[in-house]
Amino acid sequence: MRTGRPAKQSNCKQTSSANLVSVTFLSPFTRRMRLWPSLAALAAAVLLSACSIDESPSDHEIARIPTLAPISGPTPMVRMNAEEKPDGPVVVRQDKEVYYSCAGLVGEWFLKLVVAEMNFLARQEELERMDGSACAVSLGLKGMNTDRIKLHLFRNATEANECLFKRRCDMARNVALIPTQTAILRSYFLSDQLDKRFVQHCLAPPNTWHKGVSCEYIGKAVALGVKADGS
């Protein structure tokens, strides 16, 4: 993981809600945050942005990820309560995060999308794939991860309990949901403790794949493909 480098900042002028035509979505950390109804609506918002596409050179490869699963559904990505927290009982509380069960909390369509994207990225790195049968949601409590939502996938319930309750984790498969003005970035992290490998990838609507970097590292503007000067 590349650390210590400040995230790129954007002075890009965002499109006002009046310019989003019929596209509507909830602001990420305001008003009940039922966590962003669908990626399709947010992708449309990105396409209607007043910012231009960034064609400047980058220190990482950018590609298009194939359509792996539906990007919208009848339920929220993650159900949130009036306090903008996951709307379910806490399963375990740690120093930096609290964890919840995905059951009844994560939209079925969204979990399928996350599993499909996670397994696609795992195949690229020759890492083990998950089936989505064991899943947890975490909410960050400290530092830059405060209020950040992550989905964690495990091989099975036994492994999930070992990792969450006893903190004995031999692998990691998680995705952080990073809200912006117009879209939700998905920052994937995959690791295997046995051979000390870890990889990161950033996905941005509608199908942009920033290879080998986290969304935090490249910054929101670069992830969305917009120029910082708004030209």
N, C-alpha and C positions, 0 to 999 in steps of 0.2 A: 504494500500500500504506500503510495506517495503521500507524505505528510509534510506539514510545515509550510506549504505553499499556499498563499492566500487565494481564496476563490475569486474568480474574475467578476468584476462588478459591471452592472449595466445601467446606462442612462437612457435606455430605450423608452420612448413614449408608448405606453400601453394603450390599446384601443379601449375607449370607454364602453360601458355597458350599452349605451345607446347605439353603438356601432356593431353590436354583436347580432343584429337582426333578431331572429327568433331563437338563437342559441341562448339557453339559460343554464346556469349551474350555480351551486352554492359557493360563496367565498370560503376558502379552506378553513380558516380559524375564526369565523364569525357565524353568528346565528345558527346554533344547533349542529352545525357540521355533520350532516348525515353522510359524510364523506363522499362528496362528488359523485353524482348519479351515474355517469358513464364516461368512458374515455372517448367515445365517439363525439359527444357534445364538446368536450374539451379540445379535441383535435380540430374540430371545426373552428373553435375560437382562436386557436393558434393560426390557422390559415387566414383568418380575418384580421390578424394583428396588423397594426400600423407599421411594424418593424419589417425591415427587409432581410432576406436570407443572407447569412454570413458565408462568404466564399473564401475567407482568408485561410491561410495554411494552419494546420493544427499539429499537435505533437502526438496525436493518436489517430487510428483509422476509424472512419465513419462509414457505415454501411446501412442497408435496409434490411430489417428483420422480416421474415415472411409472416403472413397471417397464420397464427397458430391456434387461435380460439376466438370466439366472439368477444368484442371489446365493449359490450354494453349488455345490460340485463334489467330485469324488472325490480331489482333490489339494490340498495346502496352497496358500494364496495365494502365498507365497514360501517356498521350501525353505531352511531354516536348519540350520546345523551345531551341534555341541555347545558351541561358543564363542559361540553366538547371533549369528553372522555369516552372510551369504548363502553357501550351500553350493555355491560355484562358483569358478572361477579369476578373479582380478582382471584386467580388461581394461586399465584405465588408473587411475593414482593421481594425484590432484591434492592441493593443500594442504589443502582442507577436506572432500573427499569421495573415496571410491574407487568405481569403477564396474565393473559386471559385465554380461554379456549376459543378456537375459531368457530365452534359449533354455535349456530344461531346468531353469530356476530358478523361473519364474513359472507358476502353474497356468493352463492354457489357458482355463478358465472365467473366472478372475479377470482375465486380460488382456482377454478379450472384454467383461467388465463395465466395466473402466477405459476402453477405447476407446469404448464406447457412451456412457458418462457424459461423457467428454471431448468427444465430438462433439456431444452434446446441449447442453452448456454453450457450445461454440464457436458453434453455430447461434444461440443467444440473443444473442451478441455480434457476429455476422456475421464470425466469424474462420474461418480455414481449418481443415478437418477432417483427421484422420489415419486411416490404415487399420490401424495396429498392426503393420506389417511390419518396422519398425525400432524397437527398444525397448531400453532399458538400465535397470538397477537401480543405485541409488547408496546408499551407507552414509555417513552424516555422521560426521566425525571431531572437530569442534571446536564449542565453544559450545553453544547451545541445540539445535543439530542433531546433537549427538553421539549415535550409534547410531540415528539416524532413517533409516528406509527410505523411498526415493522411487522411483517409476517414471517414466521419461522416454520420451516418444514423439517420433519424428522422421519426416519425410517419406519418407526412404529411408536406405540404409546410407551413402551418400556424405555426406549432411548430418550423420548421426550421427558419422562420423569427423572431419569438419570441426569439429564442436562439441566433441567429447570430447578429441580429440588436439591440435587446433590452437587450440581455444577461440574459434573463429569461429562464433558462434551468432546467426542472424538471427531466431529465434523460440524460444519455449519452451512446452512442453506437459508438465507434470509433476503428479504427485499424491503428497503426503506421507501416509504411514500413521501415524496418531497413536493409540497404544493408551491405553485407559482401563481402569478396573476391570471394566467390563461390555461394552465395545464398542470397535470400531476406527473412528475418524473418518477421513474422506478429505478432505484439504485440497487443492483443485485450484488450479493457477496456470497461466494462459494469457497469453502476451505475443506481441507483434509488434514487433520492433525498428524496422521501417521507418517505421511511423507512431507509434511510442513509446506504444503501448497495452498495458496489462496489466489483467487482471481476476482476481479470486479468488472462490472459492465453497467452502463447507463442507458436506459431506454426512454425515449421521449416520443409522445404522440406526434404524427400518427404511427410511424414505423421506423424512427431513427434509432440506430444502434451505435453508440459510442463504445468502441471495443477497448477493453483492458483498463478502463478508468471508472472511478465513481462519479456520480453526478455532483457530489460536493467538490471534488477536485477540479473539475472543469468549469463549474459555476453554472447558474441557471440560464444565463443568456446564451452561452455557447451550447449548452445541451439543447436548447430550443431552436438554435440555428438563426439567431438574430444578431444584427450588428449593434455594438454598444452606442454608436452615435446616432442611431435611428435613421440613417440615410438610406 
